[in-house]
């Protein structure tokens, strides 16, 4: 098993080096080709669809991807199947994009009144509701086609993901806890990943699921703090509004539950010291988030939200370190 794990790590090291050298081309050559070769009347709707999918803002993909990779890595004992990584990575992109589209459809009457969202395509009129619905259906069908390549158990689990993702955009009108629903949706890739690898969802997967839900609840409350003033005027509900002046202490408690859950996961799976170093680094990043948001400045709250990308990454690196050193 150690030889297999080392071979996997060597493969991913080579892939990472190739991406490091070639990825900059995506940000130089591709935009130039798109601008110079694609006619303007074709670019306009494509730009609107890309904005609906948040292609220009991939943070949501990253935050959804990290727990997925955690689960694939641990479920496969450090040697995840390459095809599963590709399927789940593409599925993460497609489902996050579909979620953004249905969210914009649900919020189309509010987005134009909020500073941060007033330039979204449906709010500006650069895309129609019918076009957005068509895009949502297309993305969902593509994601489901990927799921159909997995075992029947995982296919069955995918219906839970569809249900949770579909109701989330409408929860902010009825409950102060839409962030909990978002956490349930973002963490659902964990049981699906375990199901795809093991054909079952063990207790460790549910422990990771609940811990990740806490993590999402915490960082999406930071996100909600950015729009709190506008949301209060519009009657939109969120944990940021519910927590009020106690927002930072409550976020601290929620993040403590997350770290404790991940510690317990490490103990149950007998993970070694690199994993715990990763968790310690995650705690330091969270302390930084509290420092920059101590005055509750909206820009700093958004920065704290973005910083959670590094939390997810550093925990993944800790898991990889466990398998590399055992």
Secondary structure, DSSP 8 states (H G I E B T S, - for coil): -HHHHHHHHHHHHHHHHHHHHHGGGGGTHHHHHHHHHS-HHHHHHHHHHHHHTTTT-THHHHHHHHHHHHHHHHHTTT---HHHHHHHHHHHHHHHHHHHHHHHHHTHHHHTTSTTTTTSHHHHTSS-HHHHHHHHHHHHHHHHHHHTTS-HHHHHHHHHHHHHHHHHHHHTTT-S-HHHHHHHHHHHHHHHHHHHHHSS--HHHHHHHHHHHHHHHHHHHHHHHHSHHHHHHHT---HHHHHGGGHHHHHHHHHHHHHHHHHHHHHHTT--HHHHHHHHHHHHHHHHHHHHTTT--HHHHHHHHHHHHHHHHHHHHHHHHHHHH-
